[in-house]
Amino acid sequence: MKYIVFISEQCCSDGLYTGPVAPHDADYFTRGVIPHLQPLSDEEYLDGPAAILQTGARYSYLLSGEDLYWCVEWQPGLVVVKFSPDASMAWTALRSPVPNFGGRVALEVDTLQYDEDEENHQYNLVFRSWDAQFDEDHRAWGAFEPASPSEEAAFNAAIKHANMLSKQDQCNDEKHRDRLMSFTARCGEGIRVKC
């Protein structure tokens, strides 16, 4: 499992770089995220996750085999969308382990389970690559290198359908706000994952 980032000032052809996902974060993702993915139709994608594209939300891409996972810091903590080369999509929303994430009122169940000294895998899955995308030192620490031709091909094949949908979809600001509100409500409290 590898992060995919775009680095515009670099000399590789598309600026596409990859870096390994730390084993403990990859394990969290495999055991805590993938089992919760649910199918996502084209319409649901456009009425939901695609609306996030026009926001300043922090995100990352993970490449695992031929599948691409878009990890977005979003209410209630982490939204993950899976893109596959066969044009299928899936998604899930996980609750942040941080009880007061995003300014929400901390629930007792979350406060009792929270240990601020524990690794926050959700944070790592988004920000390890986000930091590497914009900081050369983080790229070096994260062992980011230019993507191989096969990694570039896998990324492009997996994201192709979502890119096509986004190009076809045009909506005004009001509809965009409505989509974001509806999608955030659909995420609800999110799934609590303890790995």
C-alpha positions as CSV (number, residue, x, y, z in Angstrom):
1,M,0.0,0.0,0.0
2,K,1.4,3.4,-1.1
3,Y,0.5,7.0,-0.9
4,I,0.1,8.9,-4.2
5,V,0.9,12.6,-4.3
6,F,1.3,15.2,-6.9
7,I,4.4,17.3,-6.7
8,S,4.4,20.0,-9.4
9,E,7.9,21.4,-8.9
10,Q,9.6,18.0,-9.5
11,C,11.0,16.8,-12.7
12,C,9.0,13.5,-13.2
13,S,6.6,13.6,-16.1
14,D,3.3,13.9,-14.3
15,G,4.6,15.0,-10.9
16,L,3.2,11.7,-9.5
17,Y,5.1,10.4,-6.5
18,T,4.5,7.4,-4.2
19,G,5.6,6.7,-0.7
20,P,5.0,3.6,1.5
21,V,2.1,3.7,4.1
22,A,3.6,2.8,7.5
23,P,2.8,-0.8,8.4
24,H,0.7,0.1,11.5
25,D,-1.4,2.6,9.4
26,A,-1.8,0.1,6.6
27,D,-3.0,-2.5,9.1
28,Y,-5.5,-0.1,10.6
29,F,-6.7,0.6,7.0
30,T,-7.0,-3.0,6.1
31,R,-8.7,-4.1,9.3
32,G,-10.6,-1.0,10.2
33,V,-11.6,0.7,7.0
34,I,-11.9,-1.8,4.1
35,P,-14.5,-4.1,5.9
36,H,-16.9,-1.1,6.3
37,L,-16.9,0.0,2.6
38,Q,-20.4,0.0,1.0
39,P,-21.2,0.2,-2.7
40,L,-21.5,3.8,-4.1
41,S,-23.4,4.5,-7.3
42,D,-22.5,7.2,-9.8
43,E,-25.4,9.4,-8.5
44,E,-24.5,8.8,-4.9
45,Y,-20.9,9.8,-5.7
46,L,-22.0,13.0,-7.4
47,D,-24.5,13.9,-4.6
48,G,-22.0,13.0,-1.9
49,P,-18.2,12.7,-1.9
50,A,-17.7,14.6,-5.2
51,A,-19.1,17.7,-3.5
52,I,-16.0,17.7,-1.2
53,L,-13.8,18.4,-4.2
54,Q,-14.7,22.1,-4.2
55,T,-13.8,22.5,-0.5
56,G,-10.5,22.9,1.2
57,A,-10.7,19.5,2.9
58,R,-7.4,17.8,3.4
59,Y,-7.1,14.4,1.7
60,S,-4.8,11.7,0.5
61,Y,-4.7,8.9,-2.0
62,L,-3.7,5.3,-1.2
63,L,-2.9,2.8,-4.0
64,S,-3.4,-0.8,-3.1
65,G,-3.1,-3.2,-6.0
66,E,-5.4,-1.8,-8.7
67,D,-7.6,0.0,-6.3
68,L,-7.3,3.7,-5.3
69,Y,-8.6,5.0,-2.0
70,W,-9.4,8.7,-1.5
71,C,-9.1,9.5,2.3
72,V,-10.7,12.8,3.3
73,E,-10.7,14.5,6.7
74,W,-14.4,15.2,6.9
75,Q,-17.2,15.0,9.5
76,P,-17.4,12.7,11.4
77,G,-13.6,12.2,11.0
78,L,-12.5,10.2,7.9
79,V,-14.4,9.6,4.7
80,V,-12.9,7.0,2.4
81,V,-13.9,6.4,-1.2
82,K,-12.7,3.4,-3.1
83,F,-12.2,3.8,-6.9
84,S,-11.6,0.7,-9.0
85,P,-10.6,0.3,-12.7
86,D,-13.9,-1.5,-13.5
87,A,-15.7,1.9,-12.6
88,S,-17.1,0.5,-9.3
89,M,-16.9,2.7,-6.2
90,A,-17.5,2.2,-2.5
91,W,-17.4,4.4,0.5
92,T,-17.5,4.6,4.3
93,A,-17.4,7.3,7.0
94,L,-15.5,6.6,10.2
95,R,-15.7,8.6,13.4
96,S,-12.6,10.3,14.5
97,P,-11.0,8.8,17.7
98,V,-10.6,12.4,18.9
99,P,-13.8,13.0,21.0
100,N,-14.2,16.7,20.1
101,F,-13.1,16.4,16.4
102,G,-14.2,19.4,14.4
103,G,-15.6,21.2,17.4
104,R,-18.4,18.6,18.1
105,V,-19.6,17.9,21.6
106,A,-17.6,15.0,23.0
107,L,-19.7,12.0,23.8
108,E,-19.0,10.0,27.0
109,V,-18.5,6.8,25.0
110,D,-15.8,8.5,22.9
111,T,-14.1,10.1,25.8
112,L,-13.9,6.8,27.8
113,Q,-12.2,5.1,24.8
114,Y,-9.9,7.9,23.9
115,D,-6.2,7.8,24.7
116,E,-4.4,10.9,23.4
117,D,-1.1,9.0,23.5
118,E,-2.3,6.4,21.1
119,E,-1.4,6.7,17.4
120,N,-4.1,8.5,15.4
121,H,-4.2,6.4,12.2
122,Q,-6.9,8.5,10.6
123,Y,-4.7,11.6,11.0
124,N,-1.7,9.7,9.6
125,L,-3.5,8.4,6.6
126,V,-4.4,11.9,5.5
127,F,-1.6,14.1,6.7
128,R,1.5,11.9,6.1
129,S,1.1,12.3,2.3
130,W,-0.4,15.8,2.6
131,D,2.8,17.0,4.4
132,A,5.0,15.2,1.8
133,Q,3.2,16.8,-1.0
134,F,4.2,20.3,0.1
135,D,7.4,19.7,2.0
136,E,10.6,18.3,0.7
137,D,11.8,17.1,4.1
138,H,8.6,15.2,4.6
139,R,9.1,13.6,1.2
140,A,12.6,12.4,2.2
141,W,11.4,11.2,5.6
142,G,8.5,9.3,4.0
143,A,10.7,7.7,1.3
144,F,8.6,9.3,-1.5
145,E,9.9,8.6,-5.0
146,P,8.7,9.2,-8.6
147,A,5.8,6.8,-9.4
148,S,6.7,3.9,-11.6
149,P,4.9,3.6,-14.9
150,S,2.8,0.7,-13.5
151,E,1.8,2.9,-10.5
152,E,0.9,5.8,-12.7
153,A,-1.2,3.5,-14.9
154,A,-3.0,2.0,-11.9
155,F,-3.8,5.4,-10.5
156,N,-5.1,6.7,-13.9
157,A,-7.2,3.6,-14.5
158,A,-8.8,3.7,-11.0
159,I,-9.6,7.4,-11.1
160,K,-10.8,7.6,-14.7
161,H,-14.5,7.0,-14.1
162,A,-14.7,9.5,-11.2
163,N,-12.9,12.1,-13.3
164,M,-15.4,11.5,-16.1
165,L,-18.3,11.9,-13.7
166,S,-17.0,15.1,-12.2
167,K,-16.4,16.7,-15.7
168,Q,-19.9,15.9,-16.7
169,D,-21.5,17.3,-13.5
170,Q,-22.1,21.0,-13.3
171,C,-24.0,22.5,-10.3
172,N,-24.4,26.0,-8.9
173,D,-23.2,27.1,-5.5
174,E,-26.6,26.5,-3.9
175,K,-26.9,23.0,-5.1
176,H,-23.2,22.4,-4.1
177,R,-24.0,23.6,-0.5
178,D,-27.1,21.4,-0.4
179,R,-25.0,18.3,-1.6
180,L,-22.4,19.0,1.1
181,M,-25.0,19.3,3.9
182,S,-26.8,16.2,2.7
183,F,-23.7,14.2,2.4
184,T,-22.4,15.3,5.8
185,A,-25.8,14.3,7.3
186,R,-25.5,10.9,5.5
187,C,-22.1,10.3,7.2
188,G,-23.9,10.6,10.5
189,E,-21.8,9.7,13.6
190,G,-19.6,7.4,11.6
191,I,-18.4,4.0,12.4
192,R,-16.3,3.7,15.6
193,V,-13.1,1.7,14.8
194,K,-10.7,0.5,17.5
195,C,-7.8,-1.4,16.1
